Amino acid sequence: MYANGTSIIFEERNNNVIYYIRNSVEDLLGIKYNNNIYYYVKNLQNDIISIKDSDFKNKVCQSVK
């Protein structure tokens, strides 16, 4: 794991590198994994509720019961 202060920049897991994408105020926006970019969709409480690929197709969605 490689960090800049309290923010993780990237980490290696099982020979794969995960880069964390942040904006200028260090909010987490998404990740780059295996040369693919994934974006986080957040609700008003800043919870990640969905992950979209670079074509903005859902990859992971949180379901509410």
C-alpha positions in Angstrom: 0.0 0.0 0.0 1.3 3.5 -0.9 -0.2 6.5 0.8 0.1 10.3 0.7 -0.7 11.4 4.3 -3.9 9.6 5.2 -5.0 8.9 1.6 -4.2 5.6 -0.1 -2.8 6.3 -3.6 -2.5 2.7 -4.8 -2.1 -0.9 -3.5 -1.1 -4.2 -4.8 -3.2 -7.4 -4.3 -2.5 -10.7 -5.9 -0.2 -9.1 -8.5 -2.8 -6.5 -9.5 -2.5 -2.8 -8.8 -5.5 -0.8 -7.7 -5.2 3.0 -8.1 -7.6 5.2 -6.2 -9.0 8.2 -8.1 -9.6 11.3 -6.0 -10.6 14.9 -6.7 -8.7 18.0 -5.5 -10.2 17.8 -2.0 -9.4 14.1 -1.6 -12.9 12.8 -2.2 -12.8 9.2 -3.6 -14.3 9.2 -7.1 -13.3 5.7 -8.4 -10.5 3.2 -9.1 -8.3 2.0 -11.9 -8.0 -1.7 -11.8 -6.4 -3.9 -14.5 -6.2 -0.8 -16.8 -10.0 -0.3 -16.5 -11.5 2.7 -14.8 -14.5 2.4 -12.5 -16.5 5.3 -11.1 -18.4 5.5 -7.8 -21.9 6.7 -7.6 -22.8 8.1 -4.2 -25.9 9.1 -2.4 -26.4 12.3 -0.4 -24.8 10.7 2.6 -21.7 10.0 0.5 -22.2 6.2 0.6 -21.1 4.3 -2.5 -24.3 2.9 -4.0 -23.1 1.9 -7.4 -20.0 1.3 -9.4 -19.9 2.0 -13.1 -17.4 1.2 -15.8 -15.9 3.7 -18.2 -18.9 3.3 -20.5 -21.1 4.2 -17.4 -22.6 0.7 -17.3 -23.5 -0.6 -13.9 -21.0 -3.2 -12.6 -22.1 -3.3 -9.0 -25.4 -1.9 -7.5 -26.6 -1.9 -3.9 -30.1 -3.2 -3.5 -32.4 -1.9 -0.9 -35.0 -4.1 0.7 
